[in-house]
Amino acid sequence: MTKHTFVPSLPDLIDPAEYADHPGGRLVRLRITVTENGVELLGDGMRPDQIEAVLENVTGPDDDEGPEMEQMLCG
């Protein structure tokens, strides 16, 4: 099960000008960074369920608690 934490801001990987080019809302961008604590995956997408699906699929088999997801509320 994904643990959600809502945060005030996250970096944008998708420029608002790109939205018109993707009317179906299927554009997803990912940034992978290796940190001292492991690997950080930053995802930006027009539909949060797509980012969550990616995150759940890259979680290791030993992660019993599920992935942690920081999410920004927009709108």
C-alpha distances in whole Angstrom, upper triangle without the diagonal:
4,6,9,13,16,19,22,23,22,24,25,25,26,30,30,33,31,30,33,33,29,30,27,24,23,24,21,23,21,22,22,23,24,24,25,21,20,19,18,17,18,18,20,20,22,18,15,13,15,14,10,11,13,11,8,12,13,11,13,13,13,10,9,7,5,7,9,10,14,15,18,20,23,25
4,6,10,13,15,19,19,18,21,22,22,23,26,27,30,28,27,30,30,27,27,25,22,21,22,19,20,18,19,19,20,21,21,23,19,18,17,15,14,15,15,17,17,19,16,12,11,13,11,8,10,11,9,7,11,12,10,13,14,14,11,11,8,5,5,6,7,10,11,15,16,20,22
4,7,10,13,17,17,17,20,21,22,24,27,27,31,29,28,31,32,29,29,27,24,23,23,20,21,19,20,19,20,21,20,22,18,18,17,15,15,15,16,17,18,20,18,14,14,16,13,10,13,14,11,11,14,15,12,15,16,16,12,12,8,7,6,5,6,8,10,14,15,19,22
4,6,10,13,14,14,17,18,20,21,24,24,28,27,25,29,29,26,27,25,22,22,22,19,19,18,19,19,20,21,21,22,19,19,18,15,15,14,14,15,16,17,15,12,12,15,12,10,13,15,12,12,16,16,15,18,19,19,16,16,12,11,9,6,5,6,7,10,11,15,18
4,6,10,12,12,15,17,19,21,23,24,28,27,25,29,30,27,28,27,23,23,23,20,20,19,19,19,20,21,20,21,18,19,18,15,15,14,15,16,17,18,17,13,15,17,14,13,16,17,14,15,19,18,17,20,22,21,18,18,14,13,11,8,6,5,6,9,10,14,17
4,7,9,10,14,16,18,19,21,21,25,25,23,27,28,26,26,25,22,22,22,19,20,19,19,20,21,22,21,23,21,21,20,17,16,14,14,15,16,17,16,13,15,17,15,14,18,18,16,18,21,21,20,23,25,25,21,22,18,17,14,11,8,6,5,6,7,11,14
4,6,7,11,14,16,18,20,20,24,24,23,26,28,26,27,26,22,23,22,20,19,18,18,19,19,21,20,22,20,20,19,16,16,13,14,14,16,17,17,14,17,19,16,16,19,19,17,19,23,22,21,24,27,26,23,24,20,19,16,12,10,6,6,5,8,11,14
4,7,11,13,16,17,18,18,22,23,22,25,27,26,26,26,23,24,22,20,20,19,19,21,21,23,22,24,22,23,22,18,18,15,16,15,17,18,18,16,19,20,18,18,22,22,20,23,25,25,24,28,30,30,26,27,24,23,20,16,13,10,9,6,8,9,12
4,7,9,12,14,15,16,19,20,19,23,24,23,24,24,21,22,20,18,17,16,16,18,18,21,20,22,21,22,20,16,15,12,13,12,14,16,17,15,18,19,16,17,21,20,19,22,24,23,23,26,30,30,26,28,25,23,19,16,13,9,8,6,8,9,12
4,6,9,12,13,15,18,18,18,22,22,21,23,23,19,19,17,15,13,13,12,14,15,17,17,20,19,19,17,13,12,9,10,9,12,14,15,13,17,17,14,15,19,17,16,19,21,20,21,24,27,27,24,26,23,21,17,15,12,8,8,7,10,11,14
4,6,9,11,13,16,16,16,20,21,20,22,22,19,19,16,14,11,11,10,13,13,17,17,20,20,19,17,13,12,8,9,8,12,14,16,15,18,17,14,17,20,18,17,21,22,21,22,25,28,29,26,28,26,23,19,17,14,12,11,10,13,13,16
4,6,7,9,12,12,13,16,17,16,18,19,15,16,13,11,9,10,11,14,15,19,19,23,22,22,19,15,13,9,9,7,9,11,14,14,17,16,14,16,19,17,17,21,22,21,23,26,29,30,27,30,27,24,21,19,16,13,12,11,13,12,14
4,7,10,12,11,12,15,15,14,17,18,14,14,10,9,6,8,8,12,14,18,19,23,22,21,18,15,12,9,8,6,8,11,13,14,16,15,12,16,18,16,16,20,20,19,21,25,28,29,27,29,27,24,21,19,16,15,14,13,15,14,17
4,6,8,7,8,12,11,11,14,15,11,12,8,8,7,10,11,15,17,21,23,26,26,24,21,18,15,12,10,7,7,9,12,13,16,14,13,17,18,17,18,21,22,21,24,27,30,32,29,31,30,26,23,22,18,17,15,14,15,14,15
4,5,6,8,10,11,12,14,16,13,14,11,11,11,13,15,18,20,24,25,29,29,28,24,21,19,15,13,10,11,11,15,16,19,18,17,20,22,20,21,25,25,25,27,31,34,35,33,35,33,30,26,25,21,20,18,16,17,14,15
4,5,6,8,10,11,12,14,12,14,12,13,13,16,18,21,23,27,28,32,31,30,27,24,21,17,15,12,11,10,14,16,19,18,17,21,22,22,23,26,27,27,29,33,36,37,34,36,34,31,28,26,22,21,18,16,16,13,13
4,6,7,8,10,12,15,13,15,12,14,15,18,19,23,25,29,31,34,34,33,29,26,23,20,18,14,14,12,16,19,21,20,20,23,25,24,25,29,29,29,32,35,38,40,37,39,37,34,31,29,26,24,22,19,19,16,16
4,6,5,7,9,12,10,11,9,11,12,15,17,21,24,27,29,33,33,31,27,24,21,18,16,12,11,10,14,17,19,17,17,21,22,21,23,26,26,26,29,32,35,37,35,37,35,32,28,28,24,23,21,19,19,17,17
4,5,5,7,9,7,10,8,11,13,16,19,22,25,29,31,34,33,32,28,25,22,19,16,12,10,8,12,15,17,16,16,20,21,20,22,25,25,26,29,32,35,37,34,36,34,31,28,27,23,22,19,18,17,15,14
4,5,6,9,9,11,11,14,16,20,22,26,29,32,34,38,37,35,32,29,25,22,19,16,14,11,14,18,20,18,20,23,23,23,26,28,28,29,32,35,38,40,38,39,37,34,31,30,27,26,23,21,21,18,17
4,6,9,9,10,9,13,14,18,21,24,27,31,33,37,36,34,31,28,24,22,19,16,13,12,15,18,20,18,19,22,23,22,25,27,27,28,31,34,36,39,37,39,37,33,31,30,27,26,24,23,23,20,19
4,5,5,7,7,10,13,16,20,23,26,30,32,36,35,32,29,26,23,20,17,14,11,9,12,15,16,14,16,19,19,19,22,24,24,25,28,31,34,36,34,35,34,30,28,28,24,24,22,21,21,18,18
4,5,8,9,13,16,19,23,26,29,33,35,38,37,35,31,29,25,22,19,16,13,10,12,15,16,15,17,20,20,21,23,25,25,27,29,33,35,38,35,37,35,31,29,29,25,25,22,21,21,18,17
4,6,8,12,15,18,22,25,28,32,34,37,36,33,30,27,24,21,18,15,12,9,10,14,14,12,15,18,17,18,21,22,22,24,27,30,32,35,33,34,32,29,27,27,24,24,21,21,20,18,18
4,6,9,12,15,19,22,25,28,30,34,32,30,27,24,20,18,14,11,8,5,7,10,11,10,12,15,15,15,18,20,20,22,24,28,30,32,30,31,30,26,24,24,20,20,18,17,17,15,15
4,6,10,13,17,20,23,26,28,32,31,28,25,22,18,17,13,11,7,7,7,10,11,8,10,13,13,13,16,18,17,19,22,25,27,30,28,29,28,24,22,22,19,20,18,18,19,17,18
4,7,10,14,17,20,24,26,30,28,26,22,20,16,14,11,8,6,6,8,11,12,9,10,14,14,13,15,18,18,19,21,25,27,30,28,30,28,25,22,22,19,19,17,17,18,17,18
4,7,10,13,17,20,22,26,25,22,19,16,12,11,7,6,4,7,8,10,11,8,7,11,11,10,12,15,15,15,18,21,24,26,24,26,25,21,18,18,16,16,15,15,17,16,18
4,7,10,13,17,19,23,22,20,16,14,10,8,6,5,6,10,11,12,13,11,9,13,13,11,12,16,15,15,18,21,24,26,24,26,25,22,18,18,15,16,15,15,18,17,19
4,7,10,13,16,19,19,16,13,10,7,6,4,7,9,12,13,13,14,11,9,12,13,10,10,14,14,12,15,18,21,23,21,24,23,19,16,16,14,14,14,16,18,18,21
4,7,10,13,16,16,14,10,8,6,5,6,9,12,15,17,16,17,15,12,14,15,12,12,16,15,13,16,18,22,23,21,24,23,20,16,16,14,14,15,16,20,20,23
4,7,10,13,13,11,7,6,5,6,9,12,15,19,19,18,19,16,13,15,16,12,12,15,14,12,13,15,19,20,19,22,21,19,15,15,14,15,16,18,22,23,26
4,6,10,11,9,6,5,7,8,11,14,18,21,22,20,22,20,16,18,19,16,14,17,17,14,15,17,20,21,19,23,22,20,16,16,15,15,18,19,23,24,27
4,7,8,6,5,6,9,11,15,18,21,25,25,23,24,22,19,20,21,18,16,18,18,14,15,16,19,19,18,22,21,20,17,16,17,17,20,22,26,27,31
4,5,5,6,7,10,12,16,19,23,26,27,24,25,24,20,21,22,20,17,20,20,17,16,17,20,20,18,22,21,20,17,16,17,17,20,22,25,27,31
4,6,8,10,14,16,20,23,26,30,30,27,28,27,23,23,25,22,20,22,22,19,18,18,21,20,19,22,21,20,18,17,18,19,22,24,28,30,33
4,7,9,12,15,18,22,25,28,28,25,26,25,21,21,23,20,17,19,20,16,15,15,18,16,15,18,17,17,15,14,16,16,20,22,26,28,32
4,7,10,13,16,20,23,26,26,23,24,23,19,19,20,17,15,16,17,13,12,12,15,14,13,17,17,16,13,13,15,16,19,22,26,28,31
4,7,10,13,17,19,23,23,20,21,19,16,16,17,14,12,14,14,11,11,12,15,15,14,17,17,15,12,12,13,14,17,20,24,25,29
4,6,10,13,16,20,20,17,18,17,14,14,16,13,11,13,14,11,11,13,17,17,15,18,17,15,11,11,11,11,14,16,20,22,25
4,6,10,13,16,16,14,15,14,10,11,13,10,8,11,12,9,11,13,17,18,16,19,17,14,11,11,10,11,12,15,18,20,23
4,7,10,14,14,12,14,13,9,11,13,11,9,13,14,12,14,17,20,21,19,21,19,16,13,12,9,9,10,12,15,16,20
4,7,10,11,9,11,9,6,9,11,9,9,12,13,12,14,18,21,22,20,22,20,17,13,13,10,10,10,11,14,15,18
4,7,9,8,11,9,7,10,12,11,12,15,16,16,18,21,24,26,23,25,23,20,16,15,12,11,10,10,12,12,15
4,5,6,9,7,6,10,11,11,12,15,16,16,19,22,25,27,24,26,24,20,17,17,13,13,11,11,13,12,14
4,7,9,8,9,12,13,13,15,17,19,20,22,25,28,30,27,28,26,23,20,19,16,15,13,12,12,11,12
4,6,6,7,9,11,12,13,15,16,18,20,23,26,28,25,26,24,20,18,18,14,15,12,12,12,11,13
4,5,5,6,9,10,11,12,14,16,17,21,23,24,21,22,20,17,14,14,11,11,9,10,10,11,13
4,6,5,6,9,10,10,12,15,16,19,21,23,20,21,19,15,14,14,12,13,11,13,13,14,16
4,5,5,6,9,10,11,13,15,18,20,23,20,21,20,16,14,15,13,14,13,15,15,16,18
4,5,5,6,9,10,11,13,16,19,21,18,20,18,14,12,12,9,11,10,12,14,15,17
4,5,5,6,9,10,11,15,17,18,15,17,15,11,9,10,8,10,10,13,14,16,19
4,5,5,6,9,10,14,15,18,16,17,16,12,11,12,11,14,14,17,18,19,22
4,5,5,6,9,12,15,17,15,17,16,13,10,12,11,14,14,17,19,20,23
4,5,5,6,10,13,15,12,14,13,10,7,9,8,11,12,15,18,20,23
4,6,5,9,11,13,10,12,11,7,6,9,10,13,14,18,20,22,25
4,6,8,10,13,12,14,14,10,9,13,13,16,17,21,23,24,27
4,6,9,12,10,13,14,10,9,12,12,16,17,21,23,25,28
4,7,8,7,10,10,7,6,10,11,15,17,21,23,26,29
4,5,6,9,11,9,9,12,15,18,20,24,27,29,32
4,6,8,10,9,11,14,17,21,23,27,29,32,35
4,6,9,9,11,14,17,21,23,27,30,32,36
4,6,6,7,10,14,17,20,24,26,29,32
4,6,9,12,15,18,21,25,27,30,33
4,7,9,12,15,18,21,23,27,30
4,7,10,13,15,19,21,24,27
4,6,10,12,16,19,22,25
4,7,10,13,16,19,23
4,6,10,13,15,19
4,7,10,13,17
4,7,9,13
4,6,10
4,7
4
